[in-house]
Amino acid sequence: MTEGCAVASVLGMLEEREAAARVRVEDLREEAARLAEVLEAAEIELDRRVIAREELVEALAMSAGKSGDPETFLQVPPE
C-alpha cells in the first residue's frame, strides 16, 4: 500500500504544479492583453506626433517657398 500512497502523493504534487502553471498562464495572458492596450495607445500617440511634425514641415516649406529658403525655417536656433 505504501507504493500506492507514494504514487498518489506524486500525482497530487503534479496536479498542484499544473494548477499553479495554469494560474501563471492566465495571469500572463491578462498582462499581455493589458500591455497590448498600452502599446496600441502608444502607437496612436506616435502616429499623431509623426503626422504633426510632417504637417509642420510641410507648412513651413510652403511658407518658405513664398518668402525665402525653406531650410531657414527648419533650423534650430543656437542657444
Secondary structure, 3 states (H helix, E strand, C coil): CHHHHHHHHHHHHHHHHHHHHHHHHHHHHHHHHHHHHHHHHHHHHHHHHHHHHHHHHHHHHHHHHHHCCHHHHHCCCCC
